[in-house]
């Protein structure tokens, strides 16, 4: 069993294991900087420190998959200077030691063709060098949007139908999932969004169909291990029914215990 924070007692307990897959929308870097009279770049730099901290805490808690919304396709519409700064930050913040020290594999999802060659090569180098690590998988969603991903999956399937590899009737939900960029991992159990916004911003729309959502006002640079524990604790106060009644779920859980 893995330790996590008990919200009421403010102590670490061993009552539950950590969710297998946590996805995070890391929001609030710019507002964090603005409230401190700093340039937005300072907020993004502080956000990188939070990534390192939360990654290591997820490893400690036993999370198997951590997916981070790093840069959306819509973010390409930001001022060119900020986009360039973010791309440089990706390169500068790639600390393979963090992944190797913690036995963490890094993966990428998103439209990598839009990235510059230096950024793409740097990220791919880290992906290749960590590919054999097994303790946890960190996936960076870069130049990513869920609508783009789903459209890409539909195009793949359409080509297979046109080539006679499959029939339209063979396209099932599982088939669609297998053609998404996230096919190597389970759907998120818990989606966390920091920064106070109450939306998921074109992030893992297919995959989060039955995820539990947790929204908090804390800006991402201030999101701490304790905040992560609170989110996990809130997750375990939910009953995931998947269309069933609460009584059915309770009966199934009791049967498993027996």
C-alpha positions in Angstrom: 0.0 0.0 0.0 1.2 3.5 -0.8 1.2 6.4 1.6 -0.8 9.6 0.9 -2.1 12.6 2.8 -5.2 12.3 4.9 -6.9 15.7 4.5 -8.8 15.8 7.8 -5.9 14.5 10.0 -3.2 16.1 7.9 -1.1 12.9 8.3 0.2 10.3 6.0 -1.8 7.1 6.0 -1.7 3.8 4.1 -5.4 3.4 3.5 -5.3 3.6 -0.3 -2.9 3.0 -3.2 -2.3 6.0 -5.5 -4.3 6.2 -8.7 -2.6 4.4 -11.5 -2.7 7.3 -13.9 -2.8 11.0 -13.0 -3.1 13.7 -15.7 -2.5 17.3 -14.9 -3.3 20.6 -16.6 -0.5 22.8 -15.2 -2.2 26.2 -15.3 -1.4 29.6 -13.7 2.3 30.2 -14.5 1.6 33.6 -16.1 -0.7 34.8 -13.3 1.7 33.6 -10.7 4.4 35.8 -12.2 2.1 38.8 -12.8 1.0 38.9 -9.2 4.6 39.1 -8.2 5.5 41.8 -10.7 7.6 39.4 -12.7 7.9 38.6 -16.4 5.8 35.6 -17.5 9.0 33.7 -18.2 9.7 33.6 -14.4 6.3 31.9 -13.9 7.2 29.2 -16.5 10.6 28.7 -14.9 9.0 28.3 -11.5 6.5 25.8 -13.1 9.5 23.6 -14.2 10.5 23.3 -10.6 7.0 22.2 -9.7 7.2 19.5 -12.4 10.3 18.1 -10.9 8.8 18.1 -7.4 5.5 16.5 -8.4 7.2 14.0 -10.6 9.3 12.7 -7.8 6.4 12.7 -5.4 4.3 10.6 -7.8 7.2 8.2 -8.0 7.2 7.9 -4.3 3.5 7.4 -4.1 3.5 4.6 -6.6 1.8 6.4 -9.5 2.5 4.4 -12.7 1.6 7.1 -15.3 1.8 10.9 -15.1 0.7 12.9 -18.1 1.4 16.6 -18.1 -0.3 19.2 -20.5 2.9 21.1 -21.4 2.0 23.0 -24.6 -1.2 22.9 -26.5 -1.7 23.5 -30.2 -3.6 26.6 -29.2 -0.5 27.9 -27.4 1.1 28.4 -30.8 -1.1 31.5 -31.0 0.7 33.2 -28.1 3.2 36.0 -28.8 6.2 34.6 -30.7 8.6 35.8 -28.0 6.8 33.7 -25.4 6.6 30.7 -27.6 10.3 30.9 -28.3 11.0 31.2 -24.6 8.9 28.1 -23.8 10.7 26.1 -26.5 14.1 27.1 -25.1 12.8 26.2 -21.6 11.9 22.7 -22.8 15.4 22.1 -24.0 17.1 23.7 -20.9 14.9 21.8 -18.4 15.4 18.3 -19.8 17.2 16.8 -16.9 17.7 13.1 -17.8 19.1 12.6 -14.3 15.7 13.2 -12.9 14.3 10.3 -15.0 17.3 8.0 -14.7 17.6 8.5 -10.9 14.0 7.6 -10.4 13.7 4.9 -13.1 11.2 7.0 -15.0 10.4 6.6 -18.7 9.6 9.8 -20.7 7.2 9.8 -23.6 5.7 12.5 -25.9 2.3 13.0 -27.4 1.3 15.7 -29.8 2.1 17.1 -33.3 5.9 16.9 -33.0 6.2 18.0 -36.7 5.5 21.6 -35.5 8.4 21.6 -33.2 11.8 23.0 -34.3 14.4 20.4 -35.1 16.6 21.3 -32.0 13.6 21.0 -29.6 12.4 17.8 -31.3 15.8 16.2 -31.2 16.4 17.1 -27.6 13.1 15.7 -26.4 13.5 12.6 -28.6 17.0 12.0 -27.1 15.5 11.9 -23.6 12.7 9.6 -24.8 15.2 7.2 -26.3 17.6 7.2 -23.3 14.8 6.5 -20.8 12.9 4.0 -22.9 13.9 1.0 -20.7 13.0 2.6 -17.4 10.1 0.9 -15.7 9.0 2.6 -12.4 6.8 5.3 -13.9 6.0 6.8 -17.3 5.9 10.6 -17.6 4.2 11.7 -20.8 4.6 15.3 -21.9 1.7 16.6 -24.1 3.5 19.1 -26.3 1.9 20.8 -29.4 -1.1 18.7 -28.4 -4.8 19.0 -28.6 -7.4 16.2 -28.2 -9.4 17.2 -31.3 -6.2 17.0 -33.3 -5.4 13.6 -31.9 -8.9 12.2 -32.5 -8.9 13.6 -36.0 -5.5 11.9 -36.7 -6.9 8.6 -35.4 -10.0 8.9 -37.6 -7.7 9.6 -40.7 -5.7 6.5 -39.9 -8.8 4.4 -39.7 -10.2 5.9 -42.9 -7.1 5.0 -44.7 -7.2 1.4 -43.4 -10.9 1.1 -44.6 -9.9 2.6 -48.0 -7.1 0.1 -48.3 -9.4 -2.8 -47.4 -7.5 -3.6 -44.2 -10.6 -3.3 -42.0 -14.3 -2.7 -42.6 -16.3 0.2 -41.0 -18.0 -2.3 -38.8 -14.7 -3.3 -37.2 -14.1 0.2 -35.9 -15.0 -0.2 -32.2 -14.2 2.0 -29.2 -11.2 -0.2 -28.5 -10.1 0.2 -32.1 -10.2 4.0 -31.8 -8.3 3.9 -28.5 -5.6 1.8 -30.2 -5.1 4.5 -32.8 -4.7 7.4 -30.3 -1.3 8.5 -29.3 -2.0 7.4 -25.8 -2.5 3.7 -26.8 0.4 2.6 -24.6 -1.2 3.6 -21.3 -4.5 3.3 -19.5 -7.0 6.2 -19.3 -6.5 8.7 -16.5 -8.1 7.9 -13.2 -7.7 11.4 -11.9 -7.4 14.7 -13.9 -6.1 17.7 -11.9 -6.3 21.3 -13.1 -4.5 24.0 -11.2 -5.0 27.8 -11.5 -8.8 28.0 -10.7 -10.2 27.5 -14.2 -13.1 24.9 -14.5 -12.5 23.4 -18.0 -10.3 20.8 -19.6 -9.1 22.8 -22.6 -9.1 20.2 -25.3 -7.0 17.8 -23.2 -7.5 14.0 -23.4 -11.2 14.3 -24.3 -11.6 10.7 -25.3 -9.4 9.3 -22.5 -11.1 11.3 -19.7 -14.6 10.1 -20.4 -14.7 8.5 -17.0 -11.9 10.2 -15.1 -12.5 12.0 -11.9 -11.8 15.8 -12.1 -10.1 17.8 -9.4 -9.9 21.6 -9.7 -8.0 23.9 -7.4 -7.2 27.6 -7.2 -3.5 27.0 -6.5 -1.3 28.3 -9.4 1.0 25.5 -10.8 4.3 27.0 -9.4 2.8 26.7 -5.9 1.3 23.3 -6.4 3.1 21.2 -3.7 3.2 17.6 -2.5 0.5 18.4 0.0 -1.7 19.7 -2.8 -1.2 16.5 -4.7 -2.1 14.5 -1.6 -5.3 16.5 -1.2 -6.3 15.8 -4.8 -5.7 12.1 -4.3 -7.6 12.1 -1.0 -10.5 13.9 -2.8 -10.3 11.2 -5.5 -10.9 8.5 -3.0 -14.0 10.2 -1.7 -15.6 9.6 -5.1 -17.5 6.4 -6.2 -16.6 5.5 -9.8 -19.8 3.9 -11.1 -19.3 3.8 -14.9 -23.1 3.9 -15.4 -23.9 1.5 -12.7 -25.8 2.2 -9.5 -24.0 2.9 -6.3 -25.5 -0.3 -4.8 -24.0 -2.3 -7.7 -20.6 -0.9 -7.2 -20.7 -1.4 -3.5 -21.8 -5.1 -3.9 -18.9 -5.7 -6.4 -16.4 -4.2 -4.0 -17.7 -6.3 -1.1 -17.4 -9.4 -3.3 -13.8 -8.6 -4.2 -13.0 -8.2 -0.5 -14.4 -11.6 0.3 
